[in-house]
């Protein structure tokens, strides 16, 4: 029997976007890689993409920081605690009977997914600006790249080869109509300028 009913959640455009994008294997693997190696939040990575793809462009001053602040306690005290418990139960915890600990782990998995859904709603609520910007896909690709790079910088994750490779995988999944070569050129060029001290690549400071 399900612990929760999905009916308790209101319709949400960011949730719909995030679930579609995360369902792609490349996105999921890249996001989990950045989570495991750099401690990044998968939902925030998806949020960076949604902000650009929804016509909101790049983050304005304080918007990403406000979003991170909004979910910080929920992530640290709920999501990460459930994730740790799920991982601890993966191989059982003798002398607890394995079938019973497996049952408990299934409940924990459902709780973790529920908590991730809540975080997505919190991130969406933090974005008070409506999507009145460009819907040109090339511009959205640049804006999405800028948002993801801004998050890497804000989180202190760096823009090394592995980080950029993961970002490119996410961008290719978010913009399947664009060639990988175009995505690599866009991301690589913006990262190069950022490393050279050109913060303007991160977008608006308004």
PyMOL CGO cylinders between C-alpha atoms (Angstrom):
from pymol import cmd
from pymol.cgo import CYLINDER

trace = [
    CYLINDER, 0.00, 0.00, 0.00, 1.31, 3.45, -0.90, 0.3, 1, 1, 1, 1, 1, 1,
    CYLINDER, 1.31, 3.45, -0.90, 2.40, 5.64, 1.98, 0.3, 1, 1, 1, 1, 1, 1,
    CYLINDER, 2.40, 5.64, 1.98, 1.36, 8.82, 0.16, 0.3, 1, 1, 1, 1, 1, 1,
    CYLINDER, 1.36, 8.82, 0.16, -1.13, 9.78, -2.49, 0.3, 1, 1, 1, 1, 1, 1,
    CYLINDER, -1.13, 9.78, -2.49, 0.19, 11.84, -5.38, 0.3, 1, 1, 1, 1, 1, 1,
    CYLINDER, 0.19, 11.84, -5.38, -3.16, 13.61, -5.29, 0.3, 1, 1, 1, 1, 1, 1,
    CYLINDER, -3.16, 13.61, -5.29, -2.00, 15.73, -2.34, 0.3, 1, 1, 1, 1, 1, 1,
    CYLINDER, -2.00, 15.73, -2.34, 0.33, 17.65, -4.66, 0.3, 1, 1, 1, 1, 1, 1,
    CYLINDER, 0.33, 17.65, -4.66, -1.07, 20.54, -6.72, 0.3, 1, 1, 1, 1, 1, 1,
    CYLINDER, -1.07, 20.54, -6.72, -0.32, 20.71, -10.46, 0.3, 1, 1, 1, 1, 1, 1,
    CYLINDER, -0.32, 20.71, -10.46, 3.03, 22.37, -11.02, 0.3, 1, 1, 1, 1, 1, 1,
    CYLINDER, 3.03, 22.37, -11.02, 4.80, 23.32, -14.25, 0.3, 1, 1, 1, 1, 1, 1,
    CYLINDER, 4.80, 23.32, -14.25, 8.30, 22.91, -12.80, 0.3, 1, 1, 1, 1, 1, 1,
    CYLINDER, 8.30, 22.91, -12.80, 7.46, 19.41, -11.53, 0.3, 1, 1, 1, 1, 1, 1,
    CYLINDER, 7.46, 19.41, -11.53, 6.20, 18.44, -15.00, 0.3, 1, 1, 1, 1, 1, 1,
    CYLINDER, 6.20, 18.44, -15.00, 9.36, 19.83, -16.62, 0.3, 1, 1, 1, 1, 1, 1,
    CYLINDER, 9.36, 19.83, -16.62, 11.69, 18.22, -14.08, 0.3, 1, 1, 1, 1, 1, 1,
    CYLINDER, 11.69, 18.22, -14.08, 10.17, 14.75, -14.33, 0.3, 1, 1, 1, 1, 1, 1,
    CYLINDER, 10.17, 14.75, -14.33, 10.34, 14.79, -18.14, 0.3, 1, 1, 1, 1, 1, 1,
    CYLINDER, 10.34, 14.79, -18.14, 13.97, 15.94, -18.18, 0.3, 1, 1, 1, 1, 1, 1,
    CYLINDER, 13.97, 15.94, -18.18, 15.13, 13.65, -15.37, 0.3, 1, 1, 1, 1, 1, 1,
    CYLINDER, 15.13, 13.65, -15.37, 13.53, 10.64, -17.08, 0.3, 1, 1, 1, 1, 1, 1,
    CYLINDER, 13.53, 10.64, -17.08, 16.24, 10.82, -19.75, 0.3, 1, 1, 1, 1, 1, 1,
    CYLINDER, 16.24, 10.82, -19.75, 19.13, 8.51, -18.89, 0.3, 1, 1, 1, 1, 1, 1,
    CYLINDER, 19.13, 8.51, -18.89, 21.85, 11.07, -19.71, 0.3, 1, 1, 1, 1, 1, 1,
    CYLINDER, 21.85, 11.07, -19.71, 20.25, 13.67, -17.45, 0.3, 1, 1, 1, 1, 1, 1,
    CYLINDER, 20.25, 13.67, -17.45, 19.81, 11.28, -14.55, 0.3, 1, 1, 1, 1, 1, 1,
    CYLINDER, 19.81, 11.28, -14.55, 23.39, 9.98, -14.74, 0.3, 1, 1, 1, 1, 1, 1,
    CYLINDER, 23.39, 9.98, -14.74, 24.88, 13.48, -15.06, 0.3, 1, 1, 1, 1, 1, 1,
    CYLINDER, 24.88, 13.48, -15.06, 22.82, 14.89, -12.19, 0.3, 1, 1, 1, 1, 1, 1,
    CYLINDER, 22.82, 14.89, -12.19, 23.65, 11.98, -9.89, 0.3, 1, 1, 1, 1, 1, 1,
    CYLINDER, 23.65, 11.98, -9.89, 27.33, 12.28, -10.79, 0.3, 1, 1, 1, 1, 1, 1,
    CYLINDER, 27.33, 12.28, -10.79, 27.34, 15.95, -9.74, 0.3, 1, 1, 1, 1, 1, 1,
    CYLINDER, 27.34, 15.95, -9.74, 25.40, 15.07, -6.60, 0.3, 1, 1, 1, 1, 1, 1,
    CYLINDER, 25.40, 15.07, -6.60, 27.78, 12.31, -5.54, 0.3, 1, 1, 1, 1, 1, 1,
    CYLINDER, 27.78, 12.31, -5.54, 31.06, 14.02, -6.47, 0.3, 1, 1, 1, 1, 1, 1,
    CYLINDER, 31.06, 14.02, -6.47, 30.25, 17.67, -5.72, 0.3, 1, 1, 1, 1, 1, 1,
    CYLINDER, 30.25, 17.67, -5.72, 27.28, 17.56, -3.36, 0.3, 1, 1, 1, 1, 1, 1,
    CYLINDER, 27.28, 17.56, -3.36, 25.03, 19.44, -5.78, 0.3, 1, 1, 1, 1, 1, 1,
    CYLINDER, 25.03, 19.44, -5.78, 21.27, 19.29, -5.49, 0.3, 1, 1, 1, 1, 1, 1,
    CYLINDER, 21.27, 19.29, -5.49, 19.66, 17.45, -8.43, 0.3, 1, 1, 1, 1, 1, 1,
    CYLINDER, 19.66, 17.45, -8.43, 16.48, 19.50, -8.14, 0.3, 1, 1, 1, 1, 1, 1,
    CYLINDER, 16.48, 19.50, -8.14, 18.42, 22.76, -8.25, 0.3, 1, 1, 1, 1, 1, 1,
    CYLINDER, 18.42, 22.76, -8.25, 20.20, 21.60, -11.42, 0.3, 1, 1, 1, 1, 1, 1,
    CYLINDER, 20.20, 21.60, -11.42, 16.78, 20.96, -12.97, 0.3, 1, 1, 1, 1, 1, 1,
    CYLINDER, 16.78, 20.96, -12.97, 15.57, 24.30, -11.61, 0.3, 1, 1, 1, 1, 1, 1,
    CYLINDER, 15.57, 24.30, -11.61, 18.40, 26.08, -13.45, 0.3, 1, 1, 1, 1, 1, 1,
    CYLINDER, 18.40, 26.08, -13.45, 17.19, 24.51, -16.70, 0.3, 1, 1, 1, 1, 1, 1,
    CYLINDER, 17.19, 24.51, -16.70, 13.53, 25.25, -16.05, 0.3, 1, 1, 1, 1, 1, 1,
    CYLINDER, 13.53, 25.25, -16.05, 14.12, 28.93, -15.30, 0.3, 1, 1, 1, 1, 1, 1,
    CYLINDER, 14.12, 28.93, -15.30, 15.71, 29.38, -18.74, 0.3, 1, 1, 1, 1, 1, 1,
    CYLINDER, 15.71, 29.38, -18.74, 13.33, 27.08, -20.62, 0.3, 1, 1, 1, 1, 1, 1,
    CYLINDER, 13.33, 27.08, -20.62, 10.25, 28.77, -19.14, 0.3, 1, 1, 1, 1, 1, 1,
    CYLINDER, 10.25, 28.77, -19.14, 11.17, 32.15, -20.62, 0.3, 1, 1, 1, 1, 1, 1,
    CYLINDER, 11.17, 32.15, -20.62, 12.65, 33.60, -17.44, 0.3, 1, 1, 1, 1, 1, 1,
    CYLINDER, 12.65, 33.60, -17.44, 16.16, 33.81, -18.87, 0.3, 1, 1, 1, 1, 1, 1,
    CYLINDER, 16.16, 33.81, -18.87, 19.14, 33.90, -16.54, 0.3, 1, 1, 1, 1, 1, 1,
    CYLINDER, 19.14, 33.90, -16.54, 18.97, 34.31, -12.79, 0.3, 1, 1, 1, 1, 1, 1,
    CYLINDER, 18.97, 34.31, -12.79, 18.77, 37.89, -11.64, 0.3, 1, 1, 1, 1, 1, 1,
    CYLINDER, 18.77, 37.89, -11.64, 20.70, 39.11, -8.64, 0.3, 1, 1, 1, 1, 1, 1,
    CYLINDER, 20.70, 39.11, -8.64, 19.80, 37.16, -5.53, 0.3, 1, 1, 1, 1, 1, 1,
    CYLINDER, 19.80, 37.16, -5.53, 17.35, 34.72, -7.17, 0.3, 1, 1, 1, 1, 1, 1,
    CYLINDER, 17.35, 34.72, -7.17, 19.54, 31.62, -7.08, 0.3, 1, 1, 1, 1, 1, 1,
    CYLINDER, 19.54, 31.62, -7.08, 20.71, 32.44, -3.56, 0.3, 1, 1, 1, 1, 1, 1,
    CYLINDER, 20.71, 32.44, -3.56, 17.09, 32.86, -2.44, 0.3, 1, 1, 1, 1, 1, 1,
    CYLINDER, 17.09, 32.86, -2.44, 16.16, 29.50, -3.94, 0.3, 1, 1, 1, 1, 1, 1,
    CYLINDER, 16.16, 29.50, -3.94, 19.07, 27.75, -2.24, 0.3, 1, 1, 1, 1, 1, 1,
    CYLINDER, 19.07, 27.75, -2.24, 18.20, 29.37, 1.09, 0.3, 1, 1, 1, 1, 1, 1,
    CYLINDER, 18.20, 29.37, 1.09, 14.57, 28.34, 0.73, 0.3, 1, 1, 1, 1, 1, 1,
    CYLINDER, 14.57, 28.34, 0.73, 15.38, 24.63, 0.48, 0.3, 1, 1, 1, 1, 1, 1,
    CYLINDER, 15.38, 24.63, 0.48, 18.55, 24.44, 2.56, 0.3, 1, 1, 1, 1, 1, 1,
    CYLINDER, 18.55, 24.44, 2.56, 17.02, 23.13, 5.81, 0.3, 1, 1, 1, 1, 1, 1,
    CYLINDER, 17.02, 23.13, 5.81, 14.58, 20.82, 4.02, 0.3, 1, 1, 1, 1, 1, 1,
    CYLINDER, 14.58, 20.82, 4.02, 17.40, 19.34, 2.00, 0.3, 1, 1, 1, 1, 1, 1,
    CYLINDER, 17.40, 19.34, 2.00, 19.77, 18.94, 4.95, 0.3, 1, 1, 1, 1, 1, 1,
    CYLINDER, 19.77, 18.94, 4.95, 17.32, 17.71, 7.58, 0.3, 1, 1, 1, 1, 1, 1,
    CYLINDER, 17.32, 17.71, 7.58, 14.88, 15.72, 5.46, 0.3, 1, 1, 1, 1, 1, 1,
    CYLINDER, 14.88, 15.72, 5.46, 16.07, 14.71, 1.97, 0.3, 1, 1, 1, 1, 1, 1,
    CYLINDER, 16.07, 14.71, 1.97, 19.67, 13.89, 2.88, 0.3, 1, 1, 1, 1, 1, 1,
    CYLINDER, 19.67, 13.89, 2.88, 18.63, 12.04, 6.05, 0.3, 1, 1, 1, 1, 1, 1,
    CYLINDER, 18.63, 12.04, 6.05, 16.22, 9.87, 4.07, 0.3, 1, 1, 1, 1, 1, 1,
    CYLINDER, 16.22, 9.87, 4.07, 18.85, 9.27, 1.37, 0.3, 1, 1, 1, 1, 1, 1,
    CYLINDER, 18.85, 9.27, 1.37, 21.40, 8.17, 3.96, 0.3, 1, 1, 1, 1, 1, 1,
    CYLINDER, 21.40, 8.17, 3.96, 18.87, 5.83, 5.56, 0.3, 1, 1, 1, 1, 1, 1,
    CYLINDER, 18.87, 5.83, 5.56, 17.96, 4.36, 2.17, 0.3, 1, 1, 1, 1, 1, 1,
    CYLINDER, 17.96, 4.36, 2.17, 21.62, 3.68, 1.44, 0.3, 1, 1, 1, 1, 1, 1,
    CYLINDER, 21.62, 3.68, 1.44, 22.22, 2.14, 4.88, 0.3, 1, 1, 1, 1, 1, 1,
    CYLINDER, 22.22, 2.14, 4.88, 19.32, -0.26, 4.37, 0.3, 1, 1, 1, 1, 1, 1,
    CYLINDER, 19.32, -0.26, 4.37, 20.43, -1.33, 0.90, 0.3, 1, 1, 1, 1, 1, 1,
    CYLINDER, 20.43, -1.33, 0.90, 22.22, -4.48, 2.08, 0.3, 1, 1, 1, 1, 1, 1,
    CYLINDER, 22.22, -4.48, 2.08, 20.12, -4.99, 5.19, 0.3, 1, 1, 1, 1, 1, 1,
    CYLINDER, 20.12, -4.99, 5.19, 21.13, -4.37, 8.81, 0.3, 1, 1, 1, 1, 1, 1,
    CYLINDER, 21.13, -4.37, 8.81, 21.69, -7.69, 10.60, 0.3, 1, 1, 1, 1, 1, 1,
    CYLINDER, 21.69, -7.69, 10.60, 20.37, -9.04, 12.85, 0.3, 1, 1, 1, 1, 1, 1,
    CYLINDER, 20.37, -9.04, 12.85, 17.20, -7.40, 11.55, 0.3, 1, 1, 1, 1, 1, 1,
    CYLINDER, 17.20, -7.40, 11.55, 15.42, -9.84, 9.20, 0.3, 1, 1, 1, 1, 1, 1,
    CYLINDER, 15.42, -9.84, 9.20, 16.34, -8.91, 5.62, 0.3, 1, 1, 1, 1, 1, 1,
    CYLINDER, 16.34, -8.91, 5.62, 12.77, -9.16, 4.21, 0.3, 1, 1, 1, 1, 1, 1,
    CYLINDER, 12.77, -9.16, 4.21, 11.53, -6.75, 6.87, 0.3, 1, 1, 1, 1, 1, 1,
    CYLINDER, 11.53, -6.75, 6.87, 14.38, -4.28, 6.40, 0.3, 1, 1, 1, 1, 1, 1,
    CYLINDER, 14.38, -4.28, 6.40, 13.73, -4.44, 2.63, 0.3, 1, 1, 1, 1, 1, 1,
    CYLINDER, 13.73, -4.44, 2.63, 10.08, -3.56, 3.30, 0.3, 1, 1, 1, 1, 1, 1,
    CYLINDER, 10.08, -3.56, 3.30, 11.21, -0.61, 5.40, 0.3, 1, 1, 1, 1, 1, 1,
    CYLINDER, 11.21, -0.61, 5.40, 13.60, 0.51, 2.67, 0.3, 1, 1, 1, 1, 1, 1,
    CYLINDER, 13.60, 0.51, 2.67, 10.75, 0.58, 0.15, 0.3, 1, 1, 1, 1, 1, 1,
    CYLINDER, 10.75, 0.58, 0.15, 8.84, 2.88, 2.49, 0.3, 1, 1, 1, 1, 1, 1,
    CYLINDER, 8.84, 2.88, 2.49, 11.92, 5.09, 2.88, 0.3, 1, 1, 1, 1, 1, 1,
    CYLINDER, 11.92, 5.09, 2.88, 12.30, 5.29, -0.91, 0.3, 1, 1, 1, 1, 1, 1,
    CYLINDER, 12.30, 5.29, -0.91, 8.71, 6.50, -1.22, 0.3, 1, 1, 1, 1, 1, 1,
    CYLINDER, 8.71, 6.50, -1.22, 9.28, 9.03, 1.56, 0.3, 1, 1, 1, 1, 1, 1,
    CYLINDER, 9.28, 9.03, 1.56, 12.41, 10.27, -0.18, 0.3, 1, 1, 1, 1, 1, 1,
    CYLINDER, 12.41, 10.27, -0.18, 10.56, 10.74, -3.48, 0.3, 1, 1, 1, 1, 1, 1,
    CYLINDER, 10.56, 10.74, -3.48, 7.82, 12.59, -1.61, 0.3, 1, 1, 1, 1, 1, 1,
    CYLINDER, 7.82, 12.59, -1.61, 10.39, 14.89, -0.03, 0.3, 1, 1, 1, 1, 1, 1,
    CYLINDER, 10.39, 14.89, -0.03, 11.99, 15.59, -3.43, 0.3, 1, 1, 1, 1, 1, 1,
    CYLINDER, 11.99, 15.59, -3.43, 8.58, 16.56, -4.79, 0.3, 1, 1, 1, 1, 1, 1,
    CYLINDER, 8.58, 16.56, -4.79, 8.09, 18.95, -1.88, 0.3, 1, 1, 1, 1, 1, 1,
    CYLINDER, 8.09, 18.95, -1.88, 11.47, 20.55, -2.59, 0.3, 1, 1, 1, 1, 1, 1,
    CYLINDER, 11.47, 20.55, -2.59, 10.52, 21.10, -6.22, 0.3, 1, 1, 1, 1, 1, 1,
    CYLINDER, 10.52, 21.10, -6.22, 7.40, 22.96, -5.10, 0.3, 1, 1, 1, 1, 1, 1,
    CYLINDER, 7.40, 22.96, -5.10, 9.54, 25.05, -2.74, 0.3, 1, 1, 1, 1, 1, 1,
    CYLINDER, 9.54, 25.05, -2.74, 11.97, 25.95, -5.53, 0.3, 1, 1, 1, 1, 1, 1,
    CYLINDER, 11.97, 25.95, -5.53, 9.10, 26.89, -7.82, 0.3, 1, 1, 1, 1, 1, 1,
    CYLINDER, 9.10, 26.89, -7.82, 7.60, 29.10, -5.11, 0.3, 1, 1, 1, 1, 1, 1,
    CYLINDER, 7.60, 29.10, -5.11, 10.93, 30.89, -4.68, 0.3, 1, 1, 1, 1, 1, 1,
    CYLINDER, 10.93, 30.89, -4.68, 10.79, 32.11, -8.30, 0.3, 1, 1, 1, 1, 1, 1,
    CYLINDER, 10.79, 32.11, -8.30, 8.37, 35.04, -8.17, 0.3, 1, 1, 1, 1, 1, 1,
    CYLINDER, 8.37, 35.04, -8.17, 9.19, 36.39, -11.64, 0.3, 1, 1, 1, 1, 1, 1,
    CYLINDER, 9.19, 36.39, -11.64, 6.89, 35.34, -14.49, 0.3, 1, 1, 1, 1, 1, 1,
    CYLINDER, 6.89, 35.34, -14.49, 8.17, 33.95, -17.76, 0.3, 1, 1, 1, 1, 1, 1,
    CYLINDER, 8.17, 33.95, -17.76, 7.98, 36.94, -20.09, 0.3, 1, 1, 1, 1, 1, 1,
    CYLINDER, 7.98, 36.94, -20.09, 11.40, 36.57, -21.70, 0.3, 1, 1, 1, 1, 1, 1,
    CYLINDER, 11.40, 36.57, -21.70, 12.62, 34.95, -24.88, 0.3, 1, 1, 1, 1, 1, 1,
    CYLINDER, 12.62, 34.95, -24.88, 11.44, 31.60, -26.18, 0.3, 1, 1, 1, 1, 1, 1,
    CYLINDER, 11.44, 31.60, -26.18, 14.16, 31.48, -28.82, 0.3, 1, 1, 1, 1, 1, 1,
    CYLINDER, 14.16, 31.48, -28.82, 15.78, 28.09, -28.23, 0.3, 1, 1, 1, 1, 1, 1,
    CYLINDER, 15.78, 28.09, -28.23, 19.33, 29.22, -29.01, 0.3, 1, 1, 1, 1, 1, 1,
    CYLINDER, 19.33, 29.22, -29.01, 19.03, 32.02, -26.47, 0.3, 1, 1, 1, 1, 1, 1,
    CYLINDER, 19.03, 32.02, -26.47, 17.45, 29.63, -23.99, 0.3, 1, 1, 1, 1, 1, 1,
    CYLINDER, 17.45, 29.63, -23.99, 20.42, 27.28, -24.43, 0.3, 1, 1, 1, 1, 1, 1,
    CYLINDER, 20.42, 27.28, -24.43, 22.79, 30.12, -23.55, 0.3, 1, 1, 1, 1, 1, 1,
    CYLINDER, 22.79, 30.12, -23.55, 20.62, 31.17, -20.59, 0.3, 1, 1, 1, 1, 1, 1,
    CYLINDER, 20.62, 31.17, -20.59, 20.42, 27.59, -19.30, 0.3, 1, 1, 1, 1, 1, 1,
    CYLINDER, 20.42, 27.59, -19.30, 24.19, 27.22, -19.60, 0.3, 1, 1, 1, 1, 1, 1,
    CYLINDER, 24.19, 27.22, -19.60, 24.67, 30.47, -17.67, 0.3, 1, 1, 1, 1, 1, 1,
    CYLINDER, 24.67, 30.47, -17.67, 22.30, 29.31, -14.91, 0.3, 1, 1, 1, 1, 1, 1,
    CYLINDER, 22.30, 29.31, -14.91, 24.05, 25.97, -14.51, 0.3, 1, 1, 1, 1, 1, 1,
    CYLINDER, 24.05, 25.97, -14.51, 27.48, 27.61, -14.46, 0.3, 1, 1, 1, 1, 1, 1,
    CYLINDER, 27.48, 27.61, -14.46, 26.23, 30.10, -11.87, 0.3, 1, 1, 1, 1, 1, 1,
    CYLINDER, 26.23, 30.10, -11.87, 25.15, 27.21, -9.65, 0.3, 1, 1, 1, 1, 1, 1,
    CYLINDER, 25.15, 27.21, -9.65, 28.54, 25.51, -10.03, 0.3, 1, 1, 1, 1, 1, 1,
    CYLINDER, 28.54, 25.51, -10.03, 30.24, 28.74, -8.98, 0.3, 1, 1, 1, 1, 1, 1,
    CYLINDER, 30.24, 28.74, -8.98, 27.82, 29.41, -6.12, 0.3, 1, 1, 1, 1, 1, 1,
    CYLINDER, 27.82, 29.41, -6.12, 28.29, 25.87, -4.79, 0.3, 1, 1, 1, 1, 1, 1,
    CYLINDER, 28.29, 25.87, -4.79, 32.08, 25.97, -5.17, 0.3, 1, 1, 1, 1, 1, 1,
    CYLINDER, 32.08, 25.97, -5.17, 31.98, 22.96, -7.48, 0.3, 1, 1, 1, 1, 1, 1,
    CYLINDER, 31.98, 22.96, -7.48, 34.36, 24.39, -10.05, 0.3, 1, 1, 1, 1, 1, 1,
    CYLINDER, 34.36, 24.39, -10.05, 34.22, 24.17, -13.83, 0.3, 1, 1, 1, 1, 1, 1,
    CYLINDER, 34.22, 24.17, -13.83, 36.62, 21.32, -14.46, 0.3, 1, 1, 1, 1, 1, 1,
    CYLINDER, 36.62, 21.32, -14.46, 36.43, 18.83, -17.31, 0.3, 1, 1, 1, 1, 1, 1,
    CYLINDER, 36.43, 18.83, -17.31, 34.18, 16.37, -15.46, 0.3, 1, 1, 1, 1, 1, 1,
    CYLINDER, 34.18, 16.37, -15.46, 31.81, 19.09, -14.29, 0.3, 1, 1, 1, 1, 1, 1,
    CYLINDER, 31.81, 19.09, -14.29, 31.47, 20.58, -17.77, 0.3, 1, 1, 1, 1, 1, 1,
    CYLINDER, 31.47, 20.58, -17.77, 30.97, 17.13, -19.29, 0.3, 1, 1, 1, 1, 1, 1,
    CYLINDER, 30.97, 17.13, -19.29, 28.05, 16.52, -16.90, 0.3, 1, 1, 1, 1, 1, 1,
    CYLINDER, 28.05, 16.52, -16.90, 26.59, 19.95, -17.64, 0.3, 1, 1, 1, 1, 1, 1,
    CYLINDER, 26.59, 19.95, -17.64, 26.82, 19.28, -21.38, 0.3, 1, 1, 1, 1, 1, 1,
    CYLINDER, 26.82, 19.28, -21.38, 24.95, 15.99, -20.96, 0.3, 1, 1, 1, 1, 1, 1,
    CYLINDER, 24.95, 15.99, -20.96, 22.17, 17.81, -19.11, 0.3, 1, 1, 1, 1, 1, 1,
    CYLINDER, 22.17, 17.81, -19.11, 22.02, 20.54, -21.76, 0.3, 1, 1, 1, 1, 1, 1,
    CYLINDER, 22.02, 20.54, -21.76, 21.88, 18.01, -24.61, 0.3, 1, 1, 1, 1, 1, 1,
    CYLINDER, 21.88, 18.01, -24.61, 18.92, 16.34, -22.93, 0.3, 1, 1, 1, 1, 1, 1,
    CYLINDER, 18.92, 16.34, -22.93, 17.18, 19.69, -22.29, 0.3, 1, 1, 1, 1, 1, 1,
    CYLINDER, 17.18, 19.69, -22.29, 17.76, 20.85, -25.88, 0.3, 1, 1, 1, 1, 1, 1,
    CYLINDER, 17.76, 20.85, -25.88, 17.56, 17.69, -28.00, 0.3, 1, 1, 1, 1, 1, 1,
    CYLINDER, 17.56, 17.69, -28.00, 16.99, 19.72, -31.17, 0.3, 1, 1, 1, 1, 1, 1,
    CYLINDER, 16.99, 19.72, -31.17, 20.51, 21.19, -30.87, 0.3, 1, 1, 1, 1, 1, 1,
    CYLINDER, 20.51, 21.19, -30.87, 23.59, 19.24, -31.96, 0.3, 1, 1, 1, 1, 1, 1,
    CYLINDER, 23.59, 19.24, -31.96, 26.01, 18.12, -29.28, 0.3, 1, 1, 1, 1, 1, 1,
    CYLINDER, 26.01, 18.12, -29.28, 28.71, 20.13, -31.07, 0.3, 1, 1, 1, 1, 1, 1,
    CYLINDER, 28.71, 20.13, -31.07, 26.70, 23.35, -30.66, 0.3, 1, 1, 1, 1, 1, 1,
    CYLINDER, 26.70, 23.35, -30.66, 26.08, 22.58, -26.98, 0.3, 1, 1, 1, 1, 1, 1,
    CYLINDER, 26.08, 22.58, -26.98, 29.75, 21.81, -26.36, 0.3, 1, 1, 1, 1, 1, 1,
    CYLINDER, 29.75, 21.81, -26.36, 30.81, 25.00, -28.14, 0.3, 1, 1, 1, 1, 1, 1,
    CYLINDER, 30.81, 25.00, -28.14, 28.32, 27.12, -26.19, 0.3, 1, 1, 1, 1, 1, 1,
    CYLINDER, 28.32, 27.12, -26.19, 29.19, 25.62, -22.81, 0.3, 1, 1, 1, 1, 1, 1,
    CYLINDER, 29.19, 25.62, -22.81, 32.93, 25.50, -23.42, 0.3, 1, 1, 1, 1, 1, 1,
    CYLINDER, 32.93, 25.50, -23.42, 33.06, 29.08, -24.66, 0.3, 1, 1, 1, 1, 1, 1,
    CYLINDER, 33.06, 29.08, -24.66, 31.08, 30.46, -21.73, 0.3, 1, 1, 1, 1, 1, 1,
    CYLINDER, 31.08, 30.46, -21.73, 33.12, 28.45, -19.22, 0.3, 1, 1, 1, 1, 1, 1,
    CYLINDER, 33.12, 28.45, -19.22, 36.36, 29.75, -20.79, 0.3, 1, 1, 1, 1, 1, 1,
    CYLINDER, 36.36, 29.75, -20.79, 35.18, 33.34, -20.46, 0.3, 1, 1, 1, 1, 1, 1,
    CYLINDER, 35.18, 33.34, -20.46, 34.08, 32.72, -16.89, 0.3, 1, 1, 1, 1, 1, 1,
    CYLINDER, 34.08, 32.72, -16.89, 37.46, 31.23, -15.98, 0.3, 1, 1, 1, 1, 1, 1,
    CYLINDER, 37.46, 31.23, -15.98, 39.09, 34.31, -17.54, 0.3, 1, 1, 1, 1, 1, 1,
    CYLINDER, 39.09, 34.31, -17.54, 37.17, 36.51, -15.13, 0.3, 1, 1, 1, 1, 1, 1,
    CYLINDER, 37.17, 36.51, -15.13, 34.26, 37.56, -17.33, 0.3, 1, 1, 1, 1, 1, 1,
    CYLINDER, 34.26, 37.56, -17.33, 31.32, 37.24, -14.90, 0.3, 1, 1, 1, 1, 1, 1,
    CYLINDER, 31.32, 37.24, -14.90, 28.99, 38.78, -17.48, 0.3, 1, 1, 1, 1, 1, 1,
    CYLINDER, 28.99, 38.78, -17.48, 28.49, 35.31, -19.00, 0.3, 1, 1, 1, 1, 1, 1,
    CYLINDER, 28.49, 35.31, -19.00, 26.38, 34.43, -15.95, 0.3, 1, 1, 1, 1, 1, 1,
    CYLINDER, 26.38, 34.43, -15.95, 23.65, 36.80, -17.10, 0.3, 1, 1, 1, 1, 1, 1,
    CYLINDER, 23.65, 36.80, -17.10, 21.72, 39.69, -15.65, 0.3, 1, 1, 1, 1, 1, 1,
    CYLINDER, 21.72, 39.69, -15.65, 22.75, 41.33, -12.38, 0.3, 1, 1, 1, 1, 1, 1,
    CYLINDER, 22.75, 41.33, -12.38, 19.48, 43.28, -12.08, 0.3, 1, 1, 1, 1, 1, 1,
]
cmd.load_cgo(trace, "trace")
